[in-house]
Amino acid sequence: FHAWAAAVVMDGPAIAALVVETKSGRQAIRARRFIDCSGDADVAHFAGVPFELGDGHGSALFPTTMFRVGHVDAPRALAAVGEFSAINKLMDDCESRTPGRYRFPRKGA
């Protein structure tokens, strides 16, 4: 585990092996089928599959990694770190500088 795709070995139009980097070094994984779960289409790119980057106008999706932490005393946490509004200010500033270019549907998340 803790592996990331580094390359593919092709057999004609099919992927014969996926080359991964791990803490133990480089390894090749052979399988009949591969599912690209890299999050960035790395395996598809290595295999030469055509792709488009972003929306075709130079914009790409902003990071959306989300997680939940359980058993947190919310009032105590907010008192310690303050309001989480810095990201909202950055989004507002961006929208002011480039009206209509970006849409931030998850403000306040």
Contact map, one row per residue, 1 for C-alpha under 8 A:
1110000000000000000001000000000000000000000000000000000000000000000000000000000000000000000000000000000000000
1111000000000000000001100000000000000000000000000000000000000000000000000000000000000000000000000000000000000
1111100000000000000111100000000000000000000000000000000000000000000000000000000000000000000000000000000000000
0111110000000000000111000000000000000100000000000000000000000000000000000000000000000000000000000000000000000
0011111000000000011110000000000000000100011000000000000000000000000000000000000000000000000000000000000000000
0001111100000000011110000000000000000000000000000000000000000000000000000000000000000000000000000000000000000
0000111110000000011100000000000000000000001001000000000000000000000000000000000000000000000000000000000000000
0000011111000011111000000000000000000000001001100000000000000000000000000000000000000000000000000000000000000
0000001111100011111000000000000000000000000000000000000000000000000000000000000000000000000000000000000000000
0000000111111111100000000000000000000000000000100000000000000000000000000000000000000000000000000000000000000
0000000011111111000000000000000000000000000000000000000000000000000000000000000000000000000000000000000000000
0000000001111110000000000000000000000000000000000000000000000000000000000000000000000000000000000000000000000
0000000001111110000000000000000000000000000000000000000000000000000000000000000000000000000000000000000000000
0000000001111111000000000000000000000000000000000000000000000000000000000000000000000000000000000000000000000
0000000111111111110000000000000011000000000000100000000000000000000000000000000000000000000000000000000000000
0000000111100111110000000000011100000000000000000000000000000000000000000000000000000000000000000000000000000
0000000111000011111000000001111000000000000000000000000000000000000000000000000000000000000000000000000000000
0000111110000011111100000001110000000000001000000000000000000000000000000000000000000000000000000000000000000
0000111110000000111110000111100000000000000000000000000000000000000000000000000000000000000000000000000000000
0011111000000000011111000111100000000000000000000000000000000000000000000000000000000000000000000000000000000
0011110000000000001111111110000000000000000000000000000000000000000000000000000000000000000000000000000000000
1111000000000000000111111110000000000000000000000000000000000000000000000000000000000000000000000000000000000
0110000000000000000011111000000000000000000000000000000000000000000000000000000000000000000000000000000000000
0000000000000000000011111100000000000000000000000000000000000000000000000000000000000000000000000000000000000
0000000000000000000011111110000000000000000000000000000000000000000000000000000000000000000000000000000000000
0000000000000000001111011111000000000000000000000000000000000000000000000000000000000000000000000000000000000
0000000000000000001111001111100000000000000000000000000000000000000000000000000000000000000000000000000000000
0000000000000000111100000111110000000000000000000000000000000000000000000000000000000000000000000000000000000
0000000000000000111100000011111000000000000000000000000000000000000000000000000000000000000000000000000000000
0000000000000001110000000001111100000000000000000000000000000000000000000000000000000000000000000000000000000
0000000000000001100000000000111111000000000000000000000000000000000000000000000000000000000000000000000000000
0000000000000001000000000000011111000000000000000000000000000000000000000000000000000000000000000000000000000
0000000000000010000000000000001111100000000000000000000000000000000000000000000000000000000000000000000000000
0000000000000010000000000000001111110000000000000000000000000000000000000000000000000000000000000000000000000
0000000000000000000000000000000011111000000000000000000000000000000000000000000000000000000000000000000000000
0000000000000000000000000000000001111110111100000000000000000000000000000000000000000000000000000000000000000
0000000000000000000000000000000000111110100000000000000000000000000000000000000000000000000000000000000000000
0001100000000000000000000000000000011111111000000000000000000000000000000000000000000000000000000000000000000
0000000000000000000000000000000000011111110000000000000000000000000000000000000000000000000000000000000000000
0000000000000000000000000000000000000111110000000000000000000000000000000000000000000000000000000000000000000
0000000000000000000000000000000000011111111110000000000000000000000000000000000000000000000000000000000000000
0000100000000000000000000000000000010111111111000000000000000000000000000000000000000000000000000000000000000
0000101100000000010000000000000000010100111111100000000000000000000000000000000000000000000000000000000000000
0000000000000000000000000000000000010000111111111000000000000000000000000000000000000000000000000000000000000
0000000000000000000000000000000000000000111111111110000000000000000000000000000000000000000000000000000000000
0000001100000000000000000000000000000000011111111000000000000000000000000000000000000000000000000000000000000
0000000101000010000000000000000000000000001111111000000000000000000000000000000000000000000000000000000000000
0000000000000000000000000000000000000000000111111100000000000000000000000000000000000000000000000000000000000
0000000000000000000000000000000000000000000111111110000000000000000000000000000000000000000000000000000000000
0000000000000000000000000000000000000000000010011111000000000000000000000000000000000000000000000000000000000
0000000000000000000000000000000000000000000010001111100000000000000000000000000000000000000000000000000000000
0000000000000000000000000000000000000000000000000111111100000000000000000000000000000000000000000000000000000
0000000000000000000000000000000000000000000000000011111101010000000000000000000000000000000000000000000000000
0000000000000000000000000000000000000000000000000001111111111000000000000000000000000000000000000000000000000
0000000000000000000000000000000000000000000000000001111111110000000000000000000000000000000000000000000000000
0000000000000000000000000000000000000000000000000001111111100000000000000000000000000000000000000000000000000
0000000000000000000000000000000000000000000000000000011111100000000000000000000000000000000000000000000000000
0000000000000000000000000000000000000000000000000000111111110000000000000000000000000000000000000000000000000
0000000000000000000000000000000000000000000000000000011111111000000000000000000000000000000000000000000000000
0000000000000000000000000000000000000000000000000000111001111100000000000000000000000000000000000000000000000
0000000000000000000000000000000000000000000000000000010000111110000000000000000000000000000000000000000000000
0000000000000000000000000000000000000000000000000000000000011111000000000000000000000000000000000000000000000
0000000000000000000000000000000000000000000000000000000000001111100000000000000000000000000000000000000000000
0000000000000000000000000000000000000000000000000000000000000111110000000000000000000000000000000000000000000
0000000000000000000000000000000000000000000000000000000000000011111000000000000000000000000000000000000000000
0000000000000000000000000000000000000000000000000000000000000001111100000000000000000000000000000000000000000
0000000000000000000000000000000000000000000000000000000000000000111110000000000000000000000000000000000000000
0000000000000000000000000000000000000000000000000000000000000000011111000000000000000000000000000000000000000
0000000000000000000000000000000000000000000000000000000000000000001111110000000000000000000000000000000000000
0000000000000000000000000000000000000000000000000000000000000000000111110000000000000000000000000000000000000
0000000000000000000000000000000000000000000000000000000000000000000011111000000000000000000000000000000000000
0000000000000000000000000000000000000000000000000000000000000000000011111100100000000000000000000000000000000
0000000000000000000000000000000000000000000000000000000000000000000000111111100000000000000000000000000000000
0000000000000000000000000000000000000000000000000000000000000000000000011111110000000000000000000000000000000
0000000000000000000000000000000000000000000000000000000000000000000000001111111000000000000000000000000000000
0000000000000000000000000000000000000000000000000000000000000000000000001111111100000000000000000000000000000
0000000000000000000000000000000000000000000000000000000000000000000000011111111111000000000000000000000000000
0000000000000000000000000000000000000000000000000000000000000000000000000111111111100000000000000000000000000
0000000000000000000000000000000000000000000000000000000000000000000000000011111111000000000000000000000000000
0000000000000000000000000000000000000000000000000000000000000000000000000001111111000000000000000000000000000
0000000000000000000000000000000000000000000000000000000000000000000000000000111111110000000000000000000000000
0000000000000000000000000000000000000000000000000000000000000000000000000000111111110000000000000000000000000
0000000000000000000000000000000000000000000000000000000000000000000000000000010011111000000000000000000000000
0000000000000000000000000000000000000000000000000000000000000000000000000000000011111110000000000000000000000
0000000000000000000000000000000000000000000000000000000000000000000000000000000000111111100000000000000000010
0000000000000000000000000000000000000000000000000000000000000000000000000000000000011111110000000000000000000
0000000000000000000000000000000000000000000000000000000000000000000000000000000000011111111000000000000000000
0000000000000000000000000000000000000000000000000000000000000000000000000000000000001111111100000000000000110
0000000000000000000000000000000000000000000000000000000000000000000000000000000000001111111110000000000000000
0000000000000000000000000000000000000000000000000000000000000000000000000000000000000111111111000000000000000
0000000000000000000000000000000000000000000000000000000000000000000000000000000000000011111111100000000100100
0000000000000000000000000000000000000000000000000000000000000000000000000000000000000001111111110000000000000
0000000000000000000000000000000000000000000000000000000000000000000000000000000000000000111111111000000000000
0000000000000000000000000000000000000000000000000000000000000000000000000000000000000000011111111110010000000
0000000000000000000000000000000000000000000000000000000000000000000000000000000000000000001111111111111000000
0000000000000000000000000000000000000000000000000000000000000000000000000000000000000000000111111110000000000
0000000000000000000000000000000000000000000000000000000000000000000000000000000000000000000011111110000000000
0000000000000000000000000000000000000000000000000000000000000000000000000000000000000000000001111111110000000
0000000000000000000000000000000000000000000000000000000000000000000000000000000000000000000001111111110000000
0000000000000000000000000000000000000000000000000000000000000000000000000000000000000000000000100111111000000
0000000000000000000000000000000000000000000000000000000000000000000000000000000000000000000000100111111000000
0000000000000000000000000000000000000000000000000000000000000000000000000000000000000000000001100111111100000
0000000000000000000000000000000000000000000000000000000000000000000000000000000000000000000000100001111110000
0000000000000000000000000000000000000000000000000000000000000000000000000000000000000000001000000000011111100
0000000000000000000000000000000000000000000000000000000000000000000000000000000000000000000000000000001111100
0000000000000000000000000000000000000000000000000000000000000000000000000000000000000000000000000000000111111
0000000000000000000000000000000000000000000000000000000000000000000000000000000000000001001000000000000111111
0000000000000000000000000000000000000000000000000000000000000000000000000000000000001001000000000000000001111
0000000000000000000000000000000000000000000000000000000000000000000000000000000000000000000000000000000001111
